[in-house]
Amino acid sequence: MSGRALPRIAVLKGGISAEREVSLVSGRECAAALRRAGHDVVEIDAGATLVEDLRAAAPDVVFNALHGRWGEDGCVQGLLEWLRIPYTHSGVLASALAMDKMRAKRIFAAHGLPVAEGLVTTAEAVRRAHPIEPPYVVKPVNEGSSVGVHIVPAGANAPAALSADMPAQVMVEAYVPGRELTVAVLGDRPLAVTDIITTGWYDYAAKYVPGGSRHVVPAAIPGPIAAACLEIALEAHRALGCRGLSRTDLRWDEARGVAGLAVLETNTQPGMTPTSLAPEQAAHCGIGFDALCAWLVEDASCDR
């Protein structure tokens, strides 16, 4: 960082992924928090002129508020390392691994973490016939925010009616019944367990539309289950090589106790919107939104 009293921050937001609109909100909120802390902040909508925009802004640190492909899959991280600009959140390898859901699942399994059985196939094959016995979930291999997720229920006669814009390659995963839980990890500290309560699947609307879901933090679950969730999230964070802030999503089949837990995925760029889960958990632990953003800036790096 330079000799300025406070580093100049470029907040990357928007971008060109399917999660652009969410990223615009995350970026706006983070930029406002950093300005309240006294930083000189420039907001950059990450597009084709990103390199030129970064050179013109000459930031000491980049706050990466991008979501989805190109923003959290290692692409922009590699660019920032090439430019030697410290940036928030995970590095190139961890970002790429976490975004590829099947590779992440294999890493989790190799570290002894519980995962649902799954496979990678083509969207066309899924449209023709059931790839596994229902119930199962079909999702893009490398999207977030529940973009493109389809659930095929038990007893379904027809295979998934995937939309025309579904990527050619998809992941099929055995459906795990039960409650939707999530744990954010800040640095090397799992923060809390949130129970996500919805009237249906925790889809894009449930995540980002006000009133789409209710978050209970800390989750009203047995102590051993909560402890296992915290441990699993921390191990997932470490297994992928994450830094900064991550969030690991799990499902819990209550009837099976601890054995009913399964890791769904780890997000290296958790949402930073008014309805986002990681800021709620940080606040529960006494870390306000402004302090959370400031911590991420202090943790920024392009060397690890």
N, C-alpha and C positions, 0 to 999 in steps of 0.2 A: 504494500500500500504506500501511497505518497506521504509527504510530510504534512498534509492538510490535517486540521484538528479532527475532522470527520471525513471519511472517504466519500467520494462522489459515486453515486449509485446509478447504474442503468438497470431499470426494471424491464425485463423482456416479457411481453404479454401477447395475446392474440395468436399470431402464427397462422399456419395453413392446415392444421389438423381438423378432425371432426369435432374436437373439443375447444375450438376457437372461442366461442362465446363464453364458456366457463373461464377460460384463461384471461379474457379481457376483464372479467369481474375480479378474479384473483389478483391480477396485476394492479388494478385500480386500488384495491384495498391495501395491498402491500406498499404501494407507492405512497399512499396517504399516511400510513403508519410510520414510514421512514422519514417523511417530511416532518411529522410531529416530533420525531426524535432529533430534528435539526439537520438532517442530511440534505445535501444538494442532490436532487433526484431528477433524472430524465426518464420518461417512459418511451419505450420503443416497441412498436408493433412489428414483430419479427416477420419480415418478408424477404423479397428478392434482393433488397438493398441492405440487408442486415450488416454485412461487413462494413460498408460505407457509413452506415448510421452509427455503428460502434466506434469507428475511428473518429467521426465527427464529435461524438459525445465524450470521448476520452475518459471513460470511467475508471475508477480504482477497483471497483467490484461490480459484477453483474448479479443481480437478484433474478434468478430464473423462475418466473411464474408461468412458464409455458406448460401445457398439458397435451398429452397425446403424442403421435408420431412426429418426428423431427425435433420436438422440444424436450421429450423425456426418454428418448430411446438411444441416447449417446451421440446423436448427430450434432446438435448445437454444442454439447459438451466438448466434442473433439475440436470444433471450430474455436471455441473459447480457449482451449489449451494451446492451439496453434497460435492464437493471438496473444497468449500469455496474460490473460485477464482472469483473475480469481473469480469463481462463481459459486453460488450456493447449491446445496443439495448434492446428490451423488455424482460420481465421476462417470467416465465413458463406459467402462466395462460393467459396473453395477447397473447403470441405467439401461444398457442394451440387454443384459440378462433378465432384468425384472420385466421389461416390456415384452419380451418373448415368453409368453405364458408357459409354453411347454418346456423350454429350457430351464426356466425358473423352477417348475415343478420337479424336474429331474434333480436339480441341485438340492431342493428341499428334501426330497426322498433320500438322497445320498447322505444328508446330515441327520437322518432319522426323524424328520418332521412328518406329521400325518398329512397325506394328500389324497384326493379322490382319484380313482383310476381315470385315465384319459388317453386320447390318441389324437394325432394330427392327420387330417384327410382333406379332401377337396369339397368345396361347397356343392359342386355338381353331384358328387357321390352321396352327400347327405340328402340332397333333394330326391334322389332316386330310391333310396332305401335306408332303413334304420342302420346306422353304423354300429350301434350297441343296443342292448335291450333297454327300452324306456323304463323309468324316466331318465332323461339326460339333458345336458345343457350344451348348446352350440354357441361358440363365440369366436370373433376374430382372434388370431394368434397374437396380434400386436396393437390392440386398441385398449383404451381405458374408459372409465366413467360409464361402464355397462353399455357402451356403444355396440349395437349389433348383436346383443345377446338374445337367444331364443331358447325357450324351455319346451321340451317335448314331454308331456305328462305320461304317467304310467298308463298302460292300456291303449295308447294312441295307435290307431290303425295306419294313419298316414305319416310319412316322415316330415321333417321340419320344412315349412313353407318359407324358405329363406328369401329375403328381399333381393332384388336384382343388383343392388349395389354392395352386396356382401362380398368381402374379399375372396379370391379364388381359394386360398388356403385357410382352413378353420380348425379350431380345436373342439373336440367333443369330449365331454367330461360327465361321468356319472353324477346324477343329481344327489346332493347331500341334503337331507331334510333337516329341519330344525331352525334354530335362531341364528340371526345374522349378527356377528360380533366383530369388533375391530379394535386394534391396538396401535397407537402411534408410538414411535420410538424417536427420541430426541437425543442425538449424540449416541450415548451408550446406555440410555435410560428409557425403559418402557414406561409410558405415562399412565395409562388407565385402560380399562375395558369399557367400551360403549356397546350397549344393546340397541340395535337399530330396529325400530318397530314400524312396519308398514302394513297396509291392507293387502298387499300382494308382493310381487317380486321387487327387490330393491333396484329398480331400473333408473334410467337417466332422469326421468321426471321426479321420481321419489328422492333422488339425490339433490336436485337443484331447484325444484319448484317449491316455494314456501308452502308448508303444510303437507308436503309429499311424504314426509316421514317424521318420526319422533325419535330423539336420541336420549337414552337413559344412561347417564354417566355419574358415578360408576354403575355398571350393570348389576342388577339384582340377581346375581348368580352365586352358587356355592363358592366358598373360599378356594377349595382345591381347583375348581374350574378356572376361576379368575387367575390364580397363580400360574396355571398351565398356559393360559392365553398369553400372559406377560412373558413367560419364558420362551414360548414358541415364537412370538413376534421378535423378540431380541435375537434369537438364534437365526431367524429368517433374515433379519437386517444384516447380521454378521456374515451369514453364508453367502449372500450376494455381494458383500463388500460395500454396503451402503454407507454413506456419511450424511451428516446433517439431520434431516427429518425424513422419516419414511412412515408408512402406515400399512399394516398387514391385516387383511380381511380373512375372517374365518367363518365357518358354519359349525353349529353345535347341535347334535342330536341328543336331546336331554335323556332319552331312554337308555343311552349307552354310556353315560357318565363321561369320564375323561376320554375314553376310547371313541366317543362320538364327535370329537373335535377334528376338523380338517382345514388345512390352509387353502384358501382360494387363490390369493395373489398378494404380492407386495407392491405398493405404489411408492415410487421414489420421488414423485412430485405431488404430494397430497393437495387437495383443494384448499385454497385460502380465501374462501368466500364467506359471507355471513352465516351460511348454513353448513359450513364444512366441519368435519369431525376432528381433525387434528388440532385446530385452534381451540375447540371446546375442551378437549382433553388437557391441553396446556393450561387453559384457564382454571380447570379443576385442580391442577397441581400448583396454582399460584403464579403462573406465567401468563401475563396479559398479552394481547395480540401484538402490541407495539414491542414489548420485550422479546416476544418470539421472533419477530422479524429482525430485530437488532441482533439477537443471538445467531441467526442464520448468516447475517452479514459478517459477524466476527468469525464464524466457522468457515467462511468461503476460502476456496483453494483451487489451484489448477495443477497441483502436484500430487494429489492422493485421491 
